[in-house]
Amino acid sequence: MSVQSIQAIQACMAFLGLRLDQPVHKSVGCFFAKQGGSAGPMRVVFQNDVHGHQGPYLVFDHTIRGFGIPFQEFKPAYQTFQFKEGNDAGTLMCAGNGYVFSMTFQR
């Protein structure tokens, strides 16, 4: 598990105004882009692992499989995350075994 990946997800949550002590949040809209592949609007749920102490993670519905991504849950124990914040948008990058994608969120 990467502390930097946990911090990246937490920074994205702070950017979106999501609380770290709330176990599950409503889905959030983003622009999803798979590196070297498809792109389009997507919804993602941020879940806090408040009892497992492994950091927050992301959950998508089955739509993500249409973008060629084989999973629906993404955790810092298995993927690498980076967050870049701009004035009006923030981008969370996720890299796993054989795939890289980004989620861009508007304020």
N, CA and C atoms as an extended XYZ file, in Angstrom:
321
Properties=species:S:1:pos:R:3:atomname:S:1:resname:S:1:resid:I:1 pbc="F F F"
N         0.849       -1.175        0.000 N   MET     1
C         0.000        0.000        0.000 CA  MET     1
C         0.892        1.234        0.000 C   MET     1
N         0.535        2.198       -0.802 N   SER     2
C         1.324        3.415       -0.941 CA  SER     2
C         0.676        4.570       -0.179 C   SER     2
N         1.437        5.151        0.715 N   VAL     3
C         0.952        6.321        1.453 CA  VAL     3
C         0.679        7.468        0.486 C   VAL     3
N         1.515        7.609       -0.541 N   GLN     4
C         1.315        8.675       -1.532 CA  GLN     4
C        -0.006        8.490       -2.277 C   GLN     4
N        -0.368        7.247       -2.576 N   SER     5
C        -1.634        6.992       -3.263 CA  SER     5
C        -2.825        7.325       -2.370 C   SER     5
N        -2.731        6.968       -1.100 N   ILE     6
C        -3.800        7.316       -0.157 CA  ILE     6
C        -3.935        8.827       -0.066 C   ILE     6
N        -2.813        9.524        0.033 N   GLN     7
C        -2.839       10.984        0.115 CA  GLN     7
C        -3.412       11.604       -1.153 C   GLN     7
N        -3.146       11.003       -2.312 N   ALA     8
C        -3.684       11.520       -3.575 CA  ALA     8
C        -5.207       11.421       -3.585 C   ALA     8
N        -5.746       10.282       -3.161 N   ILE     9
C        -7.203       10.124       -3.109 CA  ILE     9
C        -7.804       11.086       -2.090 C   ILE     9
N        -7.164       11.232       -0.945 N   GLN    10
C        -7.658       12.160        0.074 CA  GLN    10
C        -7.622       13.603       -0.420 C   GLN    10
N        -6.592       13.972       -1.170 N   ALA    11
C        -6.513       15.326       -1.730 CA  ALA    11
C        -7.642       15.559       -2.728 C   ALA    11
N        -7.950       14.548       -3.528 N   CYS    12
C        -9.055       14.653       -4.483 CA  CYS    12
C       -10.380       14.800       -3.738 C   CYS    12
N       -10.547       14.025       -2.685 N   MET    13
C       -11.770       14.127       -1.886 CA  MET    13
C       -11.907       15.513       -1.269 C   MET    13
N       -10.816       16.062       -0.766 N   ALA    14
C       -10.844       17.415       -0.198 CA  ALA    14
C       -11.210       18.431       -1.273 C   ALA    14
N       -10.658       18.277       -2.468 N   PHE    15
C       -10.968       19.146       -3.602 CA  PHE    15
C       -12.476       19.126       -3.885 C   PHE    15
N       -13.084       17.936       -3.763 N   LEU    16
C       -14.508       17.769       -4.039 CA  LEU    16
C       -15.398       18.090       -2.836 C   LEU    16
N       -14.786       18.367       -1.690 N   GLY    17
C       -15.551       18.667       -0.487 CA  GLY    17
C       -16.140       17.437        0.183 C   GLY    17
N       -15.548       16.265       -0.045 N   LEU    18
C       -16.025       15.022        0.560 CA  LEU    18
C       -15.336       14.799        1.901 C   LEU    18
N       -16.088       14.340        2.870 N   ARG    19
C       -15.556       14.132        4.221 CA  ARG    19
C       -14.812       12.802        4.317 C   ARG    19
N       -13.719       12.811        5.065 N   LEU    20
C       -12.920       11.603        5.255 CA  LEU    20
C       -13.499       10.679        6.322 C   LEU    20
N       -14.427       11.181        7.134 N   ASP    21
C       -15.003       10.349        8.191 CA  ASP    21
C       -16.359        9.764        7.810 C   ASP    21
N       -16.786        9.982        6.588 N   GLN    22
C       -18.051        9.436        6.110 CA  GLN    22
C       -17.750        8.187        5.285 C   GLN    22
N       -18.307        7.026        5.646 N   PRO    23
C       -17.931        5.777        4.973 CA  PRO    23
C       -18.203        5.746        3.470 C   PRO    23
N       -19.373        6.210        3.037 N   VAL    24
C       -19.736        6.150        1.621 CA  VAL    24
C       -20.304        7.498        1.205 C   VAL    24
N       -19.946        7.942        0.009 N   HIS    25
C       -20.455        9.194       -0.542 CA  HIS    25
C       -21.315        8.904       -1.762 C   HIS    25
N       -22.156        9.852       -2.133 N   LYS    26
C       -22.912        9.737       -3.379 CA  LYS    26
C       -21.940        9.771       -4.545 C   LYS    26
N       -22.366        9.238       -5.664 N   SER    27
C       -21.486        9.229       -6.833 CA  SER    27
C       -21.204       10.652       -7.304 C   SER    27
N       -20.021       10.818       -7.866 N   VAL    28
C       -19.547       12.115       -8.341 CA  VAL    28
C       -19.273       11.990       -9.839 C   VAL    28
N       -19.683       12.977      -10.602 N   GLY    29
C       -19.428       12.971      -12.034 CA  GLY    29
C       -18.008       13.385      -12.361 C   GLY    29
N       -17.442       12.765      -13.389 N   CYS    30
C       -16.094       13.110      -13.837 CA  CYS    30
C       -15.983       12.851      -15.335 C   CYS    30
N       -14.900       13.357      -15.913 N   PHE    31
C       -14.575       13.004      -17.297 CA  PHE    31
C       -13.499       11.936      -17.215 C   PHE    31
N       -13.824       10.738      -17.674 N   PHE    32
C       -12.952        9.575      -17.589 CA  PHE    32
C       -12.179        9.442      -18.893 C   PHE    32
N       -10.881        9.209      -18.803 N   ALA    33
C       -10.064        9.019      -20.008 CA  ALA    33
C        -9.059        7.903      -19.770 C   ALA    33
N        -9.170        6.838      -20.572 N   LYS    34
C        -8.206        5.742      -20.502 CA  LYS    34
C        -7.037        6.084      -21.413 C   LYS    34
N        -5.822        5.950      -20.892 N   GLN    35
C        -4.639        6.265      -21.694 CA  GLN    35
C        -4.601        5.338      -22.906 C   GLN    35
N        -4.542        5.943      -24.093 N   GLY    36
C        -4.514        5.175      -25.331 CA  GLY    36
C        -5.842        4.550      -25.696 C   GLY    36
N        -6.934        5.061      -25.125 N   GLY    37
C        -8.225        4.444      -25.394 CA  GLY    37
C        -9.369        5.420      -25.345 C   GLY    37
N       -10.482        4.952      -24.853 N   SER    38
C       -11.734        5.695      -24.843 CA  SER    38
C       -11.772        6.769      -23.765 C   SER    38
N       -12.711        7.693      -23.939 N   ALA    39
C       -12.924        8.759      -22.964 CA  ALA    39
C       -14.397        9.136      -22.978 C   ALA    39
N       -14.875        9.629      -21.839 N   GLY    40
C       -16.254       10.070      -21.765 CA  GLY    40
C       -16.688       10.311      -20.338 C   GLY    40
N       -17.921       10.772      -20.154 N   PRO    41
C       -18.419       11.045      -18.800 CA  PRO    41
C       -18.616        9.746      -18.023 C   PRO    41
N       -18.385        9.829      -16.725 N   MET    42
C       -18.476        8.646      -15.856 CA  MET    42
C       -18.850        9.124      -14.459 C   MET    42
N       -19.373        8.223      -13.657 N   ARG    43
C       -19.657        8.517      -12.254 CA  ARG    43
C       -18.835        7.562      -11.403 C   ARG    43
N       -18.341        8.074      -10.277 N   VAL    44
C       -17.502        7.288       -9.377 CA  VAL    44
C       -17.942        7.544       -7.937 C   VAL    44
N       -17.828        6.518       -7.104 N   VAL    45
C       -18.153        6.628       -5.684 CA  VAL    45
C       -16.855        6.526       -4.891 C   VAL    45
N       -16.642        7.475       -3.996 N   PHE    46
C       -15.503        7.429       -3.077 CA  PHE    46
C       -15.976        6.739       -1.800 C   PHE    46
N       -15.269        5.694       -1.401 N   GLN    47
C       -15.596        4.991       -0.165 CA  GLN    47
C       -14.402        5.065        0.768 C   GLN    47
N       -14.680        5.350        2.023 N   ASN    48
C       -13.629        5.376        3.041 CA  ASN    48
C       -13.588        4.033        3.743 C   ASN    48
N       -12.417        3.486        3.873 N   ASP    49
C       -12.242        2.237        4.611 CA  ASP    49
C       -11.918        2.608        6.055 C   ASP    49
N       -12.906        3.196        6.739 N   VAL    50
C       -12.664        3.747        8.072 CA  VAL    50
C       -12.347        2.679        9.111 C   VAL    50
N       -12.770        1.452        8.889 N   HIS    51
C       -12.510        0.386        9.857 CA  HIS    51
C       -11.314       -0.471        9.462 C   HIS    51
N       -11.007       -0.568        8.184 N   GLY    52
C        -9.886       -1.390        7.724 CA  GLY    52
C        -8.556       -0.669        7.730 C   GLY    52
N        -8.601        0.657        7.851 N   HIS    53
C        -7.390        1.483        7.920 CA  HIS    53
C        -6.482        1.294        6.705 C   HIS    53
N        -7.084        1.109        5.534 N   GLN    54
C        -6.305        0.983        4.312 CA  GLN    54
C        -6.503        2.173        3.389 C   GLN    54
N        -7.178        3.184        3.869 N   GLY    55
C        -7.380        4.379        3.066 CA  GLY    55
C        -8.627        4.305        2.216 C   GLY    55
N        -9.020        5.426        1.628 N   PRO    56
C       -10.196        5.468        0.767 CA  PRO    56
C        -9.927        4.746       -0.552 C   PRO    56
N       -11.016        4.377       -1.230 N   TYR    57
C       -10.885        3.726       -2.533 CA  TYR    57
C       -12.047        4.141       -3.423 C   TYR    57
N       -11.966        3.783       -4.704 N   LEU    58
C       -12.944        4.200       -5.699 CA  LEU    58
C       -13.754        3.011       -6.179 C   LEU    58
N       -15.048        3.237       -6.429 N   VAL    59
C       -15.925        2.198       -6.955 CA  VAL    59
C       -16.693        2.777       -8.144 C   VAL    59
N       -16.650        2.064       -9.266 N   PHE    60
C       -17.394        2.423      -10.472 CA  PHE    60
C       -18.488        1.387      -10.696 C   PHE    60
N       -19.484        1.731      -11.514 N   ASP    61
C       -20.444        0.707      -11.908 CA  ASP    61
C       -19.871       -0.053      -13.115 C   ASP    61
N       -20.670       -0.945      -13.688 N   HIS    62
C       -20.183       -1.798      -14.783 CA  HIS    62
C       -19.810       -1.025      -16.048 C   HIS    62
N       -20.195        0.242      -16.135 N   THR    63
C       -19.892        1.052      -17.320 CA  THR    63
C       -18.397        1.105      -17.603 C   THR    63
N       -17.575        1.060      -16.566 N   ILE    64
C       -16.129        1.173      -16.741 CA  ILE    64
C       -15.571        0.026      -17.584 C   ILE    64
N       -16.226       -1.113      -17.553 N   ARG    65
C       -15.752       -2.258      -18.339 CA  ARG    65
C       -15.859       -1.977      -19.843 C   ARG    65
N       -16.791       -1.124      -20.223 N   GLY    66
C       -16.918       -0.723      -21.616 CA  GLY    66
C       -15.745        0.115      -22.102 C   GLY    66
N       -14.959        0.647      -21.171 N   PHE    67
C       -13.760        1.401      -21.507 CA  PHE    67
C       -12.529        0.498      -21.541 C   PHE    67
N       -12.735       -0.803      -21.366 N   GLY    68
C       -11.626       -1.751      -21.418 CA  GLY    68
C       -10.886       -1.934      -20.109 C   GLY    68
N       -11.474       -1.490      -19.008 N   ILE    69
C       -10.862       -1.659      -17.688 CA  ILE    69
C       -11.514       -2.886      -17.043 C   ILE    69
N       -10.720       -3.872      -16.597 N   PRO    70
C       -11.304       -5.130      -16.119 CA  PRO    70
C       -11.841       -5.120      -14.688 C   PRO    70
N       -11.725       -4.011      -13.980 N   PHE    71
C       -12.141       -3.968      -12.578 CA  PHE    71
C       -13.115       -2.824      -12.337 C   PHE    71
N       -13.813       -2.880      -11.199 N   GLN    72
C       -14.731       -1.817      -10.820 CA  GLN    72
C       -14.316       -1.139       -9.521 C   GLN    72
N       -13.444       -1.759       -8.740 N   GLU    73
C       -12.929       -1.168       -7.505 CA  GLU    73
C       -11.436       -0.921       -7.650 C   GLU    73
N       -10.996        0.230       -7.122 N   PHE    74
C        -9.590        0.619       -7.243 CA  PHE    74
C        -9.102        1.104       -5.886 C   PHE    74
N        -8.121        0.373       -5.344 N   LYS    75
C        -7.623        0.630       -3.992 CA  LYS    75
C        -6.131        0.923       -4.020 C   LYS    75
N        -5.664        1.774       -3.105 N   PRO    76
C        -4.240        2.119       -3.073 CA  PRO    76
C        -3.328        0.931       -2.767 C   PRO    76
N        -3.891       -0.172       -2.300 N   ALA    77
C        -3.079       -1.369       -2.067 CA  ALA    77
C        -2.728       -2.063       -3.380 C   ALA    77
N        -3.508       -1.805       -4.442 N   TYR    78
C        -3.325       -2.513       -5.706 CA  TYR    78
C        -3.038       -1.608       -6.894 C   TYR    78
N        -3.378       -0.327       -6.800 N   GLN    79
C        -3.139        0.632       -7.866 CA  GLN    79
C        -2.353        1.818       -7.320 C   GLN    79
N        -1.795        2.606       -8.240 N   THR    80
C        -1.058        3.815       -7.877 CA  THR    80
C        -1.889        5.022       -8.292 C   THR    80
N        -2.009        5.999       -7.396 N   PHE    81
C        -2.808        7.193       -7.655 CA  PHE    81
C        -1.952        8.447       -7.537 C   PHE    81
N        -2.283        9.451       -8.362 N   GLN    82
C        -1.679       10.779       -8.286 CA  GLN    82
C        -2.796       11.792       -8.498 C   GLN    82
N        -2.711       12.933       -7.805 N   PHE    83
C        -3.723       13.975       -7.954 CA  PHE    83
C        -3.058       15.291       -8.297 C   PHE    83
N        -3.611       15.963       -9.319 N   LYS    84
C        -3.131       17.288       -9.715 CA  LYS    84
C        -4.316       18.236       -9.688 C   LYS    84
N        -4.138       19.332       -8.955 N   GLU    85
C        -5.212       20.306       -8.789 CA  GLU    85
C        -4.913       21.570       -9.562 C   GLU    85
N        -5.922       22.041      -10.302 N   GLY    86
C        -5.830       23.311      -10.997 CA  GLY    86
C        -6.827       24.281      -10.393 C   GLY    86
N        -7.017       25.427      -11.033 N   ASN    87
C        -7.949       26.428      -10.512 CA  ASN    87
C        -9.391       25.942      -10.512 C   ASN    87
N        -9.826       25.375      -11.625 N   ASP    88
C       -11.220       24.973      -11.763 CA  ASP    88
C       -11.431       23.469      -11.850 C   ASP    88
N       -10.351       22.706      -11.967 N   ALA    89
C       -10.480       21.259      -12.141 CA  ALA    89
C        -9.360       20.531      -11.409 C   ALA    89
N        -9.647       19.301      -11.048 N   GLY    90
C        -8.649       18.431      -10.443 CA  GLY    90
C        -8.651       17.110      -11.182 C   GLY    90
N        -7.477       16.521      -11.366 N   THR    91
C        -7.365       15.263      -12.093 CA  THR    91
C        -6.716       14.207      -11.213 C   THR    91
N        -7.418       13.092      -11.059 N   LEU    92
C        -6.907       11.947      -10.314 CA  LEU    92
C        -6.499       10.883      -11.321 C   LEU    92
N        -5.233       10.496      -11.287 N   MET    93
C        -4.700        9.466      -12.188 CA  MET    93
C        -4.651        8.142      -11.436 C   MET    93
N        -4.943        7.054      -12.139 N   CYS    94
C        -4.881        5.713      -11.568 CA  CYS    94
C        -4.115        4.815      -12.529 C   CYS    94
N        -3.107        4.113      -12.013 N   ALA    95
C        -2.322        3.183      -12.827 CA  ALA    95
C        -2.341        1.816      -12.171 C   ALA    95
N        -2.625        0.810      -12.969 N   GLY    96
C        -2.628       -0.567      -12.496 CA  GLY    96
C        -1.875       -1.442      -13.475 C   GLY    96
N        -2.005       -2.727      -13.320 N   ASN    97
C        -1.304       -3.674      -14.176 CA  ASN    97
C        -1.942       -3.706      -15.566 C   ASN    97
N        -1.355       -2.989      -16.519 N   GLY    98
C        -1.845       -2.982      -17.890 CA  GLY    98
C        -2.826       -1.881      -18.233 C   GLY    98
N        -3.057       -0.928      -17.356 N   TYR    99
C        -3.973        0.172      -17.665 CA  TYR    99
C        -3.591        1.421      -16.876 C   TYR    99
N        -3.904        2.563      -17.479 N   VAL   100
C        -3.754        3.872      -16.840 CA  VAL   100
C        -4.967        4.691      -17.258 C   VAL   100
N        -5.599        5.353      -16.298 N   PHE   101
C        -6.713        6.229      -16.659 CA  PHE   101
C        -6.734        7.435      -15.735 C   PHE   101
N        -7.449        8.461      -16.186 N   SER   102
C        -7.586        9.678      -15.391 CA  SER   102
C        -9.059       10.014      -15.235 C   SER   102
N        -9.348       10.707      -14.147 N   MET   103
C       -10.683       11.222      -13.877 CA  MET   103
C       -10.528       12.707      -13.602 C   MET   103
N       -11.173       13.540      -14.403 N   THR   104
C       -11.093       14.985      -14.212 CA  THR   104
C       -12.406       15.467      -13.615 C   THR   104
N       -12.291       16.170      -12.500 N   PHE   105
C       -13.441       16.677      -11.756 CA  PHE   105
C       -13.461       18.197      -11.837 C   PHE   105
N       -14.655       18.763      -12.017 N   GLN   106
C       -14.830       20.214      -12.015 CA  GLN   106
C       -15.280       20.653      -10.631 C   GLN   106
N       -14.870       21.859      -10.241 N   ARG   107
C       -15.342       22.406       -8.949 CA  ARG   107
C       -16.796       22.753       -9.043 C   ARG   107
